[in-house]
């Protein structure tokens, strides 16, 4: 989205915050060239009231910001509930995950996705396995696997300073960053820590949708909480091995973890469970070791700890040359331009005027 913001206005509409206030409101702030829109609703607002309020906030924003011609770019079908009355130049569905398989997913999500698939002019999927699952549902659908900000994460190769909360943790350090939710393989994490008490397992990320009490509390597991994107290279720089500790369940069936190329760009050996979009291409190209059972995963980590790093880094760098957000943005921009209505051929119900993008 920051790349789109170089040539057009981009408004990224967040989920609402519920606050101690009398009336609905909104904050619109600029971050890295994006306009981040956050509806702010009173505590006690019912779901139906929330939809009406978000719809009114969106309509008012379009009016006050002077928005006339626009694209609606959806990351979740749930956003249809407050935006389905709008008349965009084009509709993009960026299907990053099989959201209906996630814990506590709303029952209406599948039906709303079917509606969004019918309305969308172009669909992107977050990986090849998700593309294979969705390709029969749309005529203009394209796989857009995770890319990497190479310079950002490669900085981990030369950073020497340690974050304060990681500085006192002994080596070897095996690290993971990401949301700690139902996709985390808790028995695997427990088993690794129990079998190798001398290894220090660093877990970075917020705990979401699971009870924090369910996480193992062994002395060599360190939960450091959520960190900003800008901070991640500082943490991974101090790791000896980077981990992908995903369970194999419905929520992980179609994931394409962005952290895989990020770990590799940071120059770290990587060990992962057999997530399909990690096995192919990373496992098949000998860039990531793959294991599932605790003994196999421990052996893979031991091999990663003892390997000479340079041959793997060279292979990873060659692979990552073809993977960047610039390339992904260019591909999506070309596909979007192909479906956006031209001024001399307006789409039905579309309002002709200036061009910009909206992420919902």
C-alpha positions as CSV (number, residue, x, y, z in Angstrom):
1,X,0.0,0.0,0.0
2,X,2.9,2.4,0.6
3,X,4.0,1.9,-3.0
4,X,0.5,2.6,-4.3
5,X,0.5,5.8,-2.1
6,X,3.3,7.2,-4.3
7,X,0.9,7.8,-7.2
8,X,-2.5,8.0,-5.6
9,X,-4.2,8.6,-2.3
10,X,-4.7,5.4,-0.2
11,X,-7.0,5.3,2.7
12,X,-6.6,2.2,4.8
13,X,-9.8,1.6,6.9
14,X,-9.1,-0.2,10.2
15,X,-11.6,-2.0,12.4
16,X,-13.3,0.3,14.9
17,X,-12.1,1.0,18.3
18,X,-14.7,1.0,21.1
19,X,-14.1,3.8,23.6
20,X,-15.7,5.7,26.5
21,X,-17.4,8.4,24.3
22,X,-20.9,9.6,23.6
23,X,-20.9,9.7,19.8
24,X,-19.1,7.9,16.9
25,X,-16.0,9.6,15.6
26,X,-13.0,8.9,13.4
27,X,-9.3,9.6,13.3
28,X,-7.5,10.0,9.9
29,X,-3.8,10.1,10.3
30,X,-0.9,9.8,7.8
31,X,1.6,6.9,8.2
32,X,4.3,6.4,5.5
33,X,2.1,8.1,2.9
34,X,-1.0,6.1,3.8
35,X,-4.1,7.7,5.3
36,X,-5.1,5.4,8.2
37,X,-8.8,5.7,9.0
38,X,-9.9,4.4,12.5
39,X,-13.6,4.6,13.4
40,X,-14.1,5.3,17.1
41,X,-17.3,4.1,18.5
42,X,-19.0,4.3,22.0
43,X,-18.7,1.4,24.3
44,X,-21.9,-0.7,24.2
45,X,-22.5,-0.1,20.5
46,X,-24.4,-3.1,19.1
47,X,-23.1,-4.8,15.9
48,X,-25.9,-3.3,13.8
49,X,-25.2,0.2,15.2
50,X,-21.5,-0.3,14.5
51,X,-22.2,-1.1,10.8
52,X,-24.5,1.9,10.5
53,X,-21.9,4.1,12.1
54,X,-19.0,2.8,10.0
55,X,-21.1,3.3,6.8
56,X,-21.8,6.9,7.9
57,X,-18.2,7.6,8.7
58,X,-17.0,6.2,5.3
59,X,-19.6,8.3,3.4
60,X,-18.6,11.4,5.3
61,X,-14.9,10.7,4.7
62,X,-15.5,10.4,1.0
63,X,-17.3,13.7,1.0
64,X,-14.9,15.7,3.1
65,X,-11.8,14.3,1.4
66,X,-13.1,15.1,-2.1
67,X,-13.0,11.5,-3.2
68,X,-14.9,10.9,-6.5
69,X,-13.4,8.1,-8.5
70,X,-12.0,5.3,-6.4
71,X,-11.1,1.6,-6.1
72,X,-12.2,-0.5,-3.2
73,X,-9.5,-2.9,-2.1
74,X,-10.7,-5.5,0.4
75,X,-8.6,-7.6,2.8
76,X,-11.7,-9.1,4.4
77,X,-15.2,-9.7,3.1
78,X,-16.6,-8.4,6.4
79,X,-15.9,-4.9,5.2
80,X,-18.7,-5.4,2.6
81,X,-21.2,-4.8,5.5
82,X,-20.4,-1.1,5.6
83,X,-19.2,-0.4,2.0
84,X,-21.5,-2.5,-0.3
85,X,-23.5,0.6,-1.2
86,X,-20.6,2.4,-2.8
87,X,-19.9,2.6,-6.6
88,X,-16.2,2.1,-7.2
89,X,-14.3,2.2,-10.4
90,X,-13.1,-1.3,-9.6
91,X,-13.1,-3.9,-6.7
92,X,-10.0,-5.8,-5.6
93,X,-10.2,-8.7,-3.2
94,X,-6.8,-9.4,-1.7
95,X,-7.4,-12.8,-0.2
96,X,-4.4,-13.2,2.1
97,X,-5.7,-16.2,4.2
98,X,-8.6,-18.6,4.4
99,X,-10.2,-16.4,7.1
100,X,-13.2,-18.7,7.6
101,X,-10.9,-21.4,8.9
102,X,-9.6,-19.1,11.7
103,X,-10.7,-19.5,15.3
104,X,-13.9,-17.5,16.2
105,X,-14.4,-16.6,12.5
106,X,-17.9,-15.1,12.0
107,X,-20.4,-17.6,10.5
108,X,-21.3,-15.1,7.8
109,X,-17.7,-14.9,6.5
110,X,-18.1,-17.6,3.8
111,X,-21.3,-16.1,2.4
112,X,-19.8,-12.6,2.3
113,X,-16.8,-14.0,0.5
114,X,-19.0,-15.4,-2.2
115,X,-20.6,-12.0,-2.6
116,X,-17.2,-10.4,-2.8
117,X,-16.0,-12.9,-5.3
118,X,-18.9,-12.0,-7.6
119,X,-18.3,-8.2,-7.2
120,X,-14.5,-8.3,-7.5
121,X,-12.9,-7.3,-10.8
122,X,-9.6,-9.0,-9.8
123,X,-8.6,-11.3,-7.0
124,X,-5.1,-11.8,-5.5
125,X,-4.2,-14.7,-3.2
126,X,-1.5,-14.7,-0.6
127,X,0.1,-17.9,-1.8
128,X,0.0,-20.7,-4.3
129,X,-2.0,-23.2,-2.2
130,X,-4.7,-20.6,-1.5
131,X,-4.7,-19.8,-5.3
132,X,-5.3,-23.5,-6.0
133,X,-8.2,-23.6,-3.6
134,X,-9.8,-20.4,-5.0
135,X,-9.0,-20.4,-8.7
136,X,-12.2,-22.0,-9.8
137,X,-14.2,-19.2,-8.1
138,X,-13.1,-16.3,-10.2
139,X,-12.0,-15.7,-13.8
140,X,-9.4,-13.1,-13.0
141,X,-7.5,-14.5,-10.0
142,X,-3.7,-14.4,-9.4
143,X,-1.3,-15.8,-6.9
144,X,0.8,-13.2,-5.1
145,X,3.1,-15.0,-2.7
146,X,4.8,-13.2,0.2
147,X,7.5,-10.8,-0.8
148,X,10.2,-9.2,1.3
149,X,11.7,-5.8,2.1
150,X,15.3,-7.1,1.5
151,X,17.2,-4.1,2.7
152,X,15.2,-3.8,5.9
153,X,15.7,-7.4,7.0
154,X,19.2,-7.8,5.5
155,X,20.3,-5.1,8.0
156,X,20.1,-7.9,10.6
157,X,23.4,-9.3,9.2
158,X,25.4,-6.3,10.4
159,X,23.5,-5.0,13.4
160,X,25.5,-5.5,16.7
161,X,23.4,-3.8,19.4
162,X,21.0,-5.9,21.4
163,X,17.4,-4.9,22.4
164,X,17.3,-4.6,26.2
165,X,14.8,-7.4,26.7
166,X,16.8,-9.9,24.6
167,X,20.3,-8.9,25.7
168,X,20.4,-11.1,28.8
169,X,19.1,-14.3,27.0
170,X,21.9,-16.9,26.6
171,X,22.8,-18.6,23.3
172,X,21.9,-20.6,21.3
173,X,18.8,-18.6,20.6
174,X,16.1,-20.0,18.4
175,X,13.5,-17.3,17.5
176,X,10.0,-16.8,16.2
177,X,8.1,-13.6,15.4
178,X,4.4,-13.5,14.5
179,X,1.0,-13.7,16.1
180,X,0.7,-16.3,18.8
181,X,-2.7,-17.8,18.1
182,X,-4.4,-21.1,17.1
183,X,-1.8,-21.6,14.4
184,X,1.1,-22.0,16.8
185,X,2.1,-25.6,17.4
186,X,2.2,-25.5,21.2
187,X,3.1,-29.2,21.7
188,X,6.0,-28.7,19.3
189,X,7.2,-25.6,21.2
190,X,6.9,-27.4,24.5
191,X,8.7,-30.5,23.2
192,X,11.7,-28.6,21.8
193,X,12.1,-26.6,25.0
194,X,11.9,-29.8,27.1
195,X,14.3,-31.9,25.0
196,X,16.9,-29.1,24.8
197,X,16.8,-27.1,28.0
198,X,20.1,-25.3,27.0
199,X,18.4,-23.8,23.9
200,X,16.7,-20.5,24.5
201,X,13.4,-20.1,22.6
202,X,12.6,-16.4,21.9
203,X,8.9,-15.8,21.0
204,X,7.9,-12.4,19.7
205,X,4.4,-11.4,19.0
206,X,1.0,-10.7,20.6
207,X,-1.2,-13.5,22.1
208,X,-4.5,-13.5,20.2
209,X,-7.6,-15.8,20.4
210,X,-5.9,-18.3,22.7
211,X,-5.6,-18.3,26.5
212,X,-2.1,-17.1,27.4
213,X,-2.3,-19.7,30.2
214,X,-2.1,-22.4,27.5
215,X,1.4,-21.3,26.4
216,X,4.2,-23.4,27.9
217,X,6.1,-21.7,30.7
218,X,9.4,-23.4,30.7
219,X,12.4,-21.4,31.9
220,X,14.1,-21.5,28.4
221,X,11.0,-20.0,26.6
222,X,11.0,-16.2,26.6
223,X,7.8,-14.3,25.5
224,X,8.9,-10.8,24.6
225,X,5.5,-9.5,23.4
226,X,4.7,-7.6,20.2
227,X,7.3,-5.5,18.5
228,X,7.2,-2.9,15.8
229,X,8.1,-3.9,12.3
230,X,11.1,-1.5,12.5
231,X,12.4,-3.4,15.5
232,X,12.4,-6.9,14.0
233,X,15.8,-6.9,12.4
234,X,17.3,-5.9,15.8
235,X,15.9,-9.0,17.4
236,X,16.5,-11.5,14.6
237,X,20.1,-10.3,14.4
238,X,20.7,-12.0,17.8
239,X,19.2,-15.3,16.9
240,X,21.1,-18.4,15.8
241,X,18.1,-20.1,14.1
242,X,14.8,-18.7,13.0
243,X,11.7,-20.9,13.4
244,X,8.3,-21.4,11.8
245,X,6.3,-23.2,14.5
246,X,3.0,-23.6,12.7
247,X,0.6,-26.4,13.6
248,X,-0.9,-28.3,10.7
249,X,-4.6,-27.5,11.0
250,X,-7.4,-25.8,9.1
251,X,-6.1,-22.3,10.0
252,X,-2.7,-23.1,8.5
253,X,-3.8,-25.1,5.5
254,X,-3.4,-22.3,3.0
255,X,-1.0,-19.9,4.7
256,X,2.1,-18.5,3.0
257,X,4.1,-17.0,5.8
258,X,5.7,-13.7,5.0
259,X,8.3,-14.3,7.7
260,X,9.9,-17.1,5.5
261,X,11.7,-14.7,3.1
262,X,12.2,-12.2,5.9
263,X,14.1,-14.8,8.0
264,X,16.2,-15.7,4.9
265,X,16.9,-12.0,4.1
266,X,18.2,-11.6,7.6
267,X,20.7,-14.3,6.8
268,X,19.5,-16.9,9.3
269,X,19.0,-20.7,8.9
270,X,15.4,-21.6,9.1
271,X,13.5,-24.6,10.3
272,X,9.8,-25.0,9.6
273,X,7.0,-27.4,9.9
274,X,5.6,-28.8,6.7
275,X,3.4,-25.8,5.7
276,X,2.7,-26.3,2.0
277,X,3.8,-22.9,0.8
278,X,7.1,-23.3,2.8
279,X,7.8,-26.8,1.5
280,X,7.4,-25.5,-2.0
281,X,9.5,-23.6,-2.9
282,X,11.8,-23.1,0.1
283,X,12.1,-26.7,1.3
284,X,12.5,-28.1,-2.2
285,X,15.3,-25.6,-2.9
286,X,17.1,-26.5,0.3
287,X,16.6,-23.0,1.7
288,X,14.6,-24.2,4.7
289,X,14.7,-27.4,6.7
290,X,11.3,-29.1,7.2
291,X,10.3,-31.2,10.1
292,X,7.1,-31.9,12.1
293,X,7.6,-34.3,15.0
294,X,9.6,-33.0,18.0
295,X,12.6,-35.4,17.5
296,X,12.9,-34.5,13.8
297,X,12.5,-30.8,14.5
298,X,15.2,-30.9,17.1
299,X,17.6,-32.7,14.8
300,X,16.9,-30.2,12.0
301,X,17.7,-27.4,14.5
302,X,20.9,-29.1,15.5
303,X,21.9,-29.3,11.8
304,X,21.0,-25.6,11.3
305,X,23.2,-24.7,14.3
306,X,26.2,-26.5,13.0
307,X,26.1,-25.6,9.3
308,X,28.4,-23.1,7.7
309,X,26.2,-20.1,7.0
310,X,27.6,-18.7,3.8
311,X,26.5,-21.4,1.2
312,X,22.9,-21.2,2.4
313,X,23.0,-17.4,2.4
314,X,24.3,-17.3,-1.1
315,X,21.5,-19.7,-2.3
316,X,18.9,-17.6,-0.4
317,X,20.1,-14.3,-1.9
318,X,19.9,-15.7,-5.4
319,X,16.4,-16.8,-4.8
320,X,15.3,-13.6,-3.1
321,X,16.5,-11.4,-6.0
322,X,13.3,-12.3,-7.8
323,X,11.2,-11.6,-4.7
324,X,10.4,-8.0,-3.7
325,X,7.5,-5.8,-2.8
326,X,8.4,-3.6,-5.7
327,X,7.8,-6.5,-8.1
328,X,4.6,-7.6,-6.4
329,X,3.3,-4.0,-6.5
330,X,4.1,-3.7,-10.2
331,X,2.3,-6.9,-11.0
332,X,-0.8,-5.9,-9.0
333,X,-0.8,-2.4,-10.4
334,X,-0.7,-3.7,-14.0
335,X,-3.7,-6.0,-13.3
336,X,-5.6,-3.3,-11.5
337,X,-5.0,-0.7,-14.3
338,X,-6.4,-3.3,-16.7
339,X,-9.8,-3.3,-15.0
340,X,-10.1,0.3,-13.8
341,X,-12.6,2.2,-15.8
342,X,-11.2,4.8,-18.2
343,X,-12.7,8.3,-18.2
344,X,-14.1,7.8,-21.7
345,X,-15.8,4.5,-20.9
346,X,-17.4,4.9,-17.4
347,X,-18.5,1.8,-15.6
348,X,-22.1,1.6,-14.6
349,X,-22.9,3.6,-11.5
350,X,-19.3,4.8,-11.3
351,X,-18.6,8.5,-10.5
352,X,-16.0,9.9,-12.9
353,X,-13.4,12.2,-11.4
354,X,-9.9,11.9,-9.8
355,X,-8.3,8.5,-9.3
356,X,-7.2,7.1,-5.9
357,X,-7.2,3.8,-4.0
358,X,-9.0,2.7,-0.8
359,X,-8.1,-0.3,1.3
360,X,-10.9,-1.7,3.4
